[in-house]
Amino acid sequence: MSTPSYPLANAPYAQAAALVNGDGTVVRAQGVVEVRRIADGSYSVQVSKDIDLDKAVLMASLIGRADASVPAQIYINPQETSGDPHTFGVTTYAGAARVDSPFTVIVP
């Protein structure tokens, strides 16, 4: 595996963790190989090959909101694999619209 282009995170009790900007760029991470922005509010997160996502409990959280009057949601789709068993999807919403939002993911 090549050296990541982002700083490593300190998440001692996680197999993988990342802080991700709304445009899909990784601020810092550990155990995350790549994050790709697929479309508005839709991301693909790939973790290291030694992490078994079939046994993992994935967690994600939004970071802040541009408009606090609009409900915001984040969803994880473990079936969004793109053919890779080490990849899962994250989707962020403001109201009913998919919007790019910063978020964190953790694979404990």
Secondary structure, 3 states (H helix, E strand, C coil): CCCCCCCECCCCCCCEEEEECCCCCEEEEECEEEEEEEECCEEEEEECCCCCHHHCCCEEEECCCCCCCCCEEEEEECCCCCCCCCEEEEEEEECCEECCCCEEEEEC
